Amino acid sequence: MDMRPSILLTNDDGVSSIGLWAAYDALTPIADVTVVAPASQQSAVGRSISIFEPLRATKVVMNGNNAWAVAGKPTDAVIIGLYALNLKPTMIVSGINIGENLSTESIMTSGTVGAALEGSNQGTKGIAFSLQVEDQGDKFDDPSYHGHSFDAAKKVVRDVVERVLSLGFDKDTDVINVNIPSAVKGGYEVTRLAHKLFHTGVEKRLDPRGRPYFWINGPLVEDAEEGTDVHAIRKGNVSITPITLDCTSYKACEATKKMFQ
């Protein structure tokens, strides 16, 4: 009898996130799933790693299921899962993140994508799943509750993972970044990364003592070029973006060699 594949499931919204457990529900019929996730909200930490403090991993029960809560970042959770818990997963799945992770801007800061990249860097490739939110404030609310239905997202998670388990990752792909529109109107679209997701801004305020402090903020970009992940989501398509760990700009190598001759 064939052995079932195994999945290390993590995220950056924390072990109590409704998105994480929606992914768990989608994947348990097709794989043995072990949840190893941050104990608390860790959004936008990218691939940062805890090297100056010890890490605690606590076995907890969430929704009647066992999980590991790691007092650290998403990358820490992946490393603990692989090396402390000695898991040997077929793949790593990260998400479902509450809020889209689109463009080069977001994948460089996303803890959701960062966890999948870390897993791939350690030898186990992964898929990152994120769900678009209409109200950006939803990203900052309690991730254990979210008013939006995850039914469509769960179908996407199961289908994408089943396809990759069946066919394998392309040799030039380290992570597949999947973004699901809040209302799926179309099908899958293989995309490239857009340049920006936000119009970055800084808002200055004064504290009660008259001293300034700042909030980094800014609205979402309205759209991007055809073929990008941002444009696909705006159309209601599920964006599938293959990501590589190799950030080398090969097109610039010759010109850079000439510069340093």
N, C-alpha and C positions, 0 to 999 in steps of 0.2 A: 504494500500500500504506500502511495506517495505521501511524503511528509508535507504538512502544511507549511507555507512560508511564515516567517516571523518578522514582526515589525516593532521597532522602537518608536513610540509615539511621544512627541514632545511639542512644546509651543513656547511663546513668550508672554502670553496673557496670564499664565499661572495655572496650577494644577486644578483649580476649581472652575476654570473657564468653561462655559457652555459649548463653545466652539470645539474645544479639545474633546469633550465627551460626545459631541455630534460625530466627530471623526472616528472615535472609538466605536460607536454604534455602527458606523458605515463599514468598518474594517473587520470587526470580529467574526462576521460570517465567512470571511475568506482567508483569514490569517490569525496566527497567535500574536496578540498585541500586548506589549508591556509598556505602561505609561511611566515615563521618567521626565518630570517637568519641573520648572521653577516653582518654589513654594508660594511666590507672590508675583505681582505684575512686574514684568521686565521688558516692556516694549521699548523699542528704539535703542537697544544696547548693542546692536550689530553682532560682531564676533568677539566682543570683549570677553575676557576670561579672568577668573579669580586666581591670582598667583600670590597675593599678599595676605590671604586669610584662609583658614581651614574651611572645609565644606561639610555640612551635615546633610545626610540623605535619610529621610524618615519614611517608613512604610505607613501609608494612610489608606483609609477606605473612603472612596468617593462614589456616590450613587450605587453603593453596594458592590463596587469593584475595587480591587487592590491597585495601588499606585505608589510610586515613589515621589516624594516632594523634596526637591533639592534646594537648599538655602543658598542659591546662587543664580547664575545667569543661564540662558538657554544653552550656550556652549558648554558650560559646566555640567548641565544635566546630561548632555550627550556623552561627554567624557566619563562621567560617573557611570552611566549606563553601560558603556563599552568596556571600561577598564576596572571599575570597582564591583559592579554587579556581574561582570563577565558575560554580558549578553552578546550574542553573535547573530544580529538580525540580518535578514535578507535585504532589508532596506530601512531607511529612516523616513518617517513622515512627520512633518512639522505643521501644526495648525489644528483646526481651522482658525486662522487669525480673524479677529473682529476688526475689519478695516482692510482696504486694499493695500498691496505692496507692489506698486508699479514704478517703472522708470529706474534709471541708474541711481537717482537720488535716494529712492526708498530701499533698494536692495542692499545698498552700502550701510544703511543704518538699521534695517529690520532685524530684530532678534529672531523672528520666524525664519527668514531666509538664512540668517547667520547660523542657526542650529543645523540646518540642512547642509550648508557649506562646510561646517566643522565636521559633520559626520563623513562627508565625502573626502575631506582632507585626511581623515583617519582611516579611510579605506572602505567606507560603506556609503554608497550613493543614496540620495534622498529626493523627496518631493516636498515642496512647501506650498501650502494651500492658504489662500486669503479670500475673505468675503467682503465685497464692497458694502459700505454703509452710506445711506443717503444723508444722515445727520452726522457730521464729523465729531460731534460731542459724544456719540456712542462709543468712540474709541477710548474715552476717558471715564466711562461709567463702570460700574461693577461688572467684570467680565463673567461672573457666575450667573448673570441674568442679562438676556438680550431679547427685545421684543420681536425681532425679525425671525421668521421661520428658517430653519436650517435644512428643510426637507430636500430642496433642489440641490443645495450644496453637498449634502450627504450622497446623493446619487452621482454627482460629479466625482467626488472623492473615491467612491468605490469603483466607478468605471475607469478612471485614470489609473488607479493603482493596479487594477486587474490587467489592464493593457500592458503596463510596464512590467509587471510580474511575468506576464506571458512572453513578451517580446524582448525584454531587457532594455537597459539604458544604451543609447548610442555611445560609442567609444569616445566621442568628443563632447559629451554632455556629463557634467558633474552633478548638477542639480536641475530639476525641472520646477520652474516657478509658475504656479497656477493661480490665476485670479478669477474669481467667480462674480459676475455682476449680481446686484441685489435682486434684479428681475432678469432671469435668463430668457432672452428673446431669440437667440440664434444658437449656433453650434460651437464647436471648437475652432479656434483660430490660432495658428502658430505665429508668434509675433517676435519682434525685436524690442529691446528696451527703449522707451522714450527718454528724452533728456531730463525732463522735469515733471514733477507731480504737483508741486506747490509754487506759488509766487511768494518766495520767502520775504518775510518782513520782520521787523522788531518793533514792539510797542513799549514805549517808555512810560512808567508810572512813578508816583512818589509814595513813599511809605509815610506813616503818621508823623515821622520826624523830619519829613521833607527831603529825605535822601532818595535818589533815583534807584529803581530796579527795572528789569526788562523781561518781557515775554517774547520768545521767538514764536512767530505766528505767520499767517498768510493763507489766503484762499487756494483752493485747488485750481489747477490750470483747466481751462474750458475744454480743450481737446489737444490732440497731437496728430502727427502725420499718419496717413494710411500705412498699415503694416505694423504700427507700434502697439504695445500693450495698453497704453492709455486709450487709444482710439478704439481698440477692440471692445474694451469694457464700456465705453460710451455708447457703442452700438448694441450692447446687450449680449455680446459673444463671450464665451469663456476663453480667456487668454492663456496660452501655453507658451512659455518662453524657456528655451534651453539655455542654461547658464554654465560658464566654465570658470574654474578657479584661476586659470592662467590669465592674468591681467596685462600680459605683455602686449605692447602695441607693435605688432610685427611690421605693419606698414611704415612705421617710423624708424625701423632699425637702420636702414641704409643711410638715411639722412643724419641720424644720430652718430653713426660711425664717422661720417665725413666731418661732423662738428668736432669730434675728439681725436682726429688723426694727429 
